[in-house]
Amino acid sequence: MARQGIGPGRWRQLADGLTVGRALLGLPLIVALASGQLALGWGLLLLGGLSDWADGVLARRAGGGSEWGARLDPLTDKILIAAPLLWIGAEGLLPLWAIWLLLARELLISGWRSAATGGGPASLGGKAKTILQFVALLLLIWPWGGAGWAQLIGFWLFWPSLLLALSSAWGYLRRG
């Protein structure tokens, strides 16, 4: 009997499943951080970042993701980024004005993308911003020894991620 490969529809389903799973990580992530379980929170954020990468790989393997996944994926990224940002703000690791500016940007672009055909594909700047944010946040909530240096690096990586966020937002809005 010949072995059949996985078809594009199945790859899309797997990508969409990872997206939904990532959306569900937001609540346990904020609960873990708020209850002082930083290692668990760090692991959940890392898992979310890796699942974001994996669902992109699966969607490309399918020749493109579903329209539903294209709309949900950026929203799940926002949930996953907002959870640790709220905790980081409460801990005073970043100024609240910068966190609110970033969250306002994310809401603005989410609204724009929801109205765009096909969910408004992410720009290269938007993708770079997301990667830099994940790295900065992972370092800011670093739960093990050397947290001071990790938080310092995370603090300094946050600022270029904020600039990329604002720059990519301007690019999205300019495109209409």
C-alpha positions as a Markdown table, in Angstrom:
| # | Residue | x | y | z |
|---|---|---|---|---|
| 1 | Met | 0.0 | 0.0 | 0.0 |
| 2 | Ala | 1.4 | 3.4 | -1.0 |
| 3 | Arg | 2.0 | 5.9 | 1.7 |
| 4 | Gln | 0.2 | 9.2 | 1.1 |
| 5 | Gly | 1.6 | 12.5 | 2.3 |
| 6 | Ile | -0.3 | 15.0 | 4.3 |
| 7 | Gly | -2.3 | 17.3 | 2.0 |
| 8 | Pro | -2.4 | 21.1 | 2.1 |
| 9 | Gly | -5.8 | 21.1 | 3.9 |
| 10 | Arg | -4.3 | 19.1 | 6.8 |
| 11 | Trp | -1.3 | 21.4 | 7.1 |
| 12 | Arg | -3.7 | 24.3 | 7.3 |
| 13 | Gln | -5.7 | 22.6 | 10.0 |
| 14 | Leu | -2.5 | 21.9 | 12.0 |
| 15 | Ala | -1.4 | 25.5 | 11.6 |
| 16 | Asp | -4.9 | 26.8 | 12.8 |
| 17 | Gly | -4.8 | 24.4 | 15.7 |
| 18 | Leu | -1.5 | 25.8 | 16.8 |
| 19 | Thr | -2.9 | 29.3 | 16.5 |
| 20 | Val | -5.9 | 28.4 | 18.7 |
| 21 | Gly | -3.6 | 26.7 | 21.2 |
| 22 | Arg | -1.4 | 29.9 | 21.4 |
| 23 | Ala | -4.5 | 32.0 | 22.1 |
| 24 | Leu | -5.3 | 29.8 | 25.0 |
| 25 | Leu | -1.8 | 30.3 | 26.5 |
| 26 | Gly | -2.5 | 33.9 | 27.4 |
| 27 | Leu | -4.5 | 33.3 | 30.6 |
| 28 | Pro | -2.2 | 30.6 | 32.1 |
| 29 | Leu | 0.7 | 32.8 | 31.2 |
| 30 | Ile | -0.5 | 35.9 | 33.1 |
| 31 | Val | -1.7 | 33.7 | 36.1 |
| 32 | Ala | 1.7 | 32.0 | 36.3 |
| 33 | Leu | 3.5 | 35.4 | 36.3 |
| 34 | Ala | 1.1 | 37.0 | 38.8 |
| 35 | Ser | 1.5 | 34.0 | 41.1 |
| 36 | Gly | 5.3 | 34.2 | 41.0 |
| 37 | Gln | 5.8 | 31.1 | 38.9 |
| 38 | Leu | 8.2 | 32.8 | 36.6 |
| 39 | Ala | 9.8 | 29.6 | 35.2 |
| 40 | Leu | 6.3 | 28.4 | 34.1 |
| 41 | Gly | 5.4 | 31.8 | 32.7 |
| 42 | Trp | 8.8 | 31.9 | 30.8 |
| 43 | Gly | 8.1 | 28.4 | 29.4 |
| 44 | Leu | 4.6 | 29.2 | 28.3 |
| 45 | Leu | 5.9 | 32.4 | 26.5 |
| 46 | Leu | 8.6 | 30.4 | 24.8 |
| 47 | Leu | 6.1 | 27.7 | 23.8 |
| 48 | Gly | 3.9 | 30.4 | 22.4 |
| 49 | Gly | 6.7 | 31.9 | 20.4 |
| 50 | Leu | 7.7 | 28.5 | 19.0 |
| 51 | Ser | 4.1 | 27.7 | 18.1 |
| 52 | Asp | 3.9 | 31.0 | 16.2 |
| 53 | Trp | 7.0 | 30.0 | 14.2 |
| 54 | Ala | 5.6 | 26.5 | 13.7 |
| 55 | Asp | 2.2 | 27.5 | 12.5 |
| 56 | Gly | 3.9 | 29.8 | 9.9 |
| 57 | Val | 6.0 | 26.9 | 8.7 |
| 58 | Leu | 2.9 | 24.7 | 8.4 |
| 59 | Ala | 0.9 | 27.4 | 6.6 |
| 60 | Arg | 3.7 | 27.9 | 4.1 |
| 61 | Arg | 3.9 | 24.1 | 3.6 |
| 62 | Ala | 0.2 | 24.2 | 2.7 |
| 63 | Gly | 0.8 | 26.9 | 0.1 |
| 64 | Gly | -0.7 | 29.5 | 2.4 |
| 65 | Gly | -2.8 | 29.6 | 5.5 |
| 66 | Ser | -6.5 | 29.8 | 5.8 |
| 67 | Glu | -8.2 | 33.2 | 5.8 |
| 68 | Trp | -9.5 | 32.4 | 9.3 |
| 69 | Gly | -5.9 | 31.6 | 10.5 |
| 70 | Ala | -4.6 | 34.8 | 8.8 |
| 71 | Arg | -7.0 | 36.8 | 10.9 |
| 72 | Leu | -6.6 | 34.9 | 14.1 |
| 73 | Asp | -2.8 | 34.6 | 14.1 |
| 74 | Pro | -2.0 | 38.3 | 14.7 |
| 75 | Leu | -4.6 | 38.5 | 17.4 |
| 76 | Thr | -3.1 | 35.5 | 19.3 |
| 77 | Asp | 0.3 | 37.2 | 19.0 |
| 78 | Lys | -1.3 | 40.3 | 20.7 |
| 79 | Ile | -2.7 | 38.1 | 23.5 |
| 80 | Leu | 0.6 | 36.4 | 24.1 |
| 81 | Ile | 2.5 | 39.7 | 24.1 |
| 82 | Ala | 0.0 | 41.6 | 26.2 |
| 83 | Ala | 0.0 | 39.0 | 29.1 |
| 84 | Pro | 3.7 | 39.4 | 30.0 |
| 85 | Leu | 3.6 | 43.1 | 29.2 |
| 86 | Leu | 0.9 | 43.7 | 31.8 |
| 87 | Trp | 3.0 | 41.8 | 34.4 |
| 88 | Ile | 6.2 | 43.6 | 33.5 |
| 89 | Gly | 4.3 | 46.9 | 33.9 |
| 90 | Ala | 3.0 | 45.9 | 37.3 |
| 91 | Glu | 6.5 | 45.0 | 38.3 |
| 92 | Gly | 7.9 | 48.3 | 37.1 |
| 93 | Leu | 10.4 | 46.7 | 34.7 |
| 94 | Leu | 9.3 | 49.1 | 31.9 |
| 95 | Pro | 7.6 | 52.5 | 32.0 |
| 96 | Leu | 3.8 | 52.2 | 31.8 |
| 97 | Trp | 3.6 | 54.8 | 29.0 |
| 98 | Ala | 5.7 | 52.6 | 26.8 |
| 99 | Ile | 3.6 | 49.5 | 27.5 |
| 100 | Trp | 0.4 | 51.5 | 26.8 |
| 101 | Leu | 1.8 | 52.9 | 23.6 |
| 102 | Leu | 2.7 | 49.4 | 22.4 |
| 103 | Leu | -0.7 | 48.0 | 23.4 |
| 104 | Ala | -2.5 | 50.9 | 21.7 |
| 105 | Arg | -0.5 | 50.2 | 18.5 |
| 106 | Glu | -1.4 | 46.5 | 18.7 |
| 107 | Leu | -5.1 | 47.3 | 19.0 |
| 108 | Leu | -5.0 | 49.8 | 16.2 |
| 109 | Ile | -3.3 | 47.4 | 13.8 |
| 110 | Ser | -5.5 | 44.5 | 14.9 |
| 111 | Gly | -8.5 | 46.7 | 13.9 |
| 112 | Trp | -6.9 | 47.6 | 10.6 |
| 113 | Arg | -6.0 | 44.0 | 9.8 |
| 114 | Ser | -9.5 | 42.7 | 10.7 |
| 115 | Ala | -10.9 | 45.0 | 8.0 |
| 116 | Ala | -8.2 | 44.1 | 5.4 |
| 117 | Thr | -8.8 | 41.5 | 2.8 |
| 118 | Gly | -7.2 | 38.2 | 3.9 |
| 119 | Gly | -6.3 | 39.6 | 7.3 |
| 120 | Gly | -3.7 | 42.0 | 6.0 |
| 121 | Pro | -0.5 | 40.0 | 5.8 |
| 122 | Ala | 2.3 | 40.9 | 8.2 |
| 123 | Ser | 5.1 | 43.1 | 6.9 |
| 124 | Leu | 8.7 | 42.3 | 7.3 |
| 125 | Gly | 8.9 | 45.1 | 9.9 |
| 126 | Gly | 5.9 | 43.6 | 11.7 |
| 127 | Lys | 7.6 | 40.2 | 11.8 |
| 128 | Ala | 10.9 | 41.6 | 13.0 |
| 129 | Lys | 9.0 | 43.5 | 15.7 |
| 130 | Thr | 7.3 | 40.3 | 16.9 |
| 131 | Ile | 10.5 | 38.4 | 17.1 |
| 132 | Leu | 12.3 | 41.2 | 18.9 |
| 133 | Gln | 9.4 | 41.6 | 21.4 |
| 134 | Phe | 9.4 | 37.9 | 22.2 |
| 135 | Val | 13.1 | 37.9 | 22.9 |
| 136 | Ala | 12.9 | 41.1 | 25.0 |
| 137 | Leu | 10.0 | 39.7 | 27.0 |
| 138 | Leu | 11.7 | 36.3 | 27.6 |
| 139 | Leu | 14.7 | 38.2 | 28.9 |
| 140 | Leu | 12.6 | 40.5 | 31.1 |
| 141 | Ile | 10.9 | 37.6 | 32.8 |
| 142 | Trp | 14.0 | 35.5 | 33.0 |
| 143 | Pro | 13.5 | 33.3 | 36.1 |
| 144 | Trp | 16.9 | 31.9 | 36.8 |
| 145 | Gly | 20.3 | 33.1 | 38.0 |
| 146 | Gly | 21.6 | 36.2 | 36.3 |
| 147 | Ala | 18.1 | 37.7 | 36.0 |
| 148 | Gly | 19.7 | 41.2 | 36.5 |
| 149 | Trp | 21.7 | 41.0 | 33.3 |
| 150 | Ala | 18.9 | 39.3 | 31.4 |
| 151 | Gln | 16.4 | 42.0 | 32.4 |
| 152 | Leu | 18.9 | 44.7 | 31.4 |
| 153 | Ile | 19.3 | 43.2 | 28.0 |
| 154 | Gly | 15.6 | 42.7 | 27.7 |
| 155 | Phe | 15.0 | 46.3 | 28.7 |
| 156 | Trp | 17.3 | 47.6 | 26.0 |
| 157 | Leu | 15.9 | 45.2 | 23.4 |
| 158 | Phe | 12.4 | 46.5 | 24.1 |
| 159 | Trp | 13.1 | 50.0 | 22.8 |
| 160 | Pro | 14.0 | 48.9 | 19.3 |
| 161 | Ser | 11.0 | 46.6 | 19.3 |
| 162 | Leu | 8.8 | 49.6 | 20.2 |
| 163 | Leu | 10.3 | 51.6 | 17.4 |
| 164 | Leu | 9.8 | 48.8 | 14.9 |
| 165 | Ala | 6.2 | 48.5 | 16.2 |
| 166 | Leu | 5.5 | 52.1 | 15.6 |
| 167 | Ser | 7.3 | 52.1 | 12.2 |
| 168 | Ser | 5.5 | 49.0 | 11.0 |
| 169 | Ala | 2.2 | 50.5 | 12.2 |
| 170 | Trp | 2.9 | 53.6 | 10.1 |
| 171 | Gly | 3.6 | 51.3 | 7.1 |
| 172 | Tyr | 0.4 | 49.3 | 7.5 |
| 173 | Leu | -1.7 | 52.5 | 7.8 |
| 174 | Arg | 0.0 | 54.1 | 4.8 |
| 175 | Arg | -0.9 | 51.1 | 2.7 |
| 176 | Gly | -4.5 | 51.8 | 3.5 |
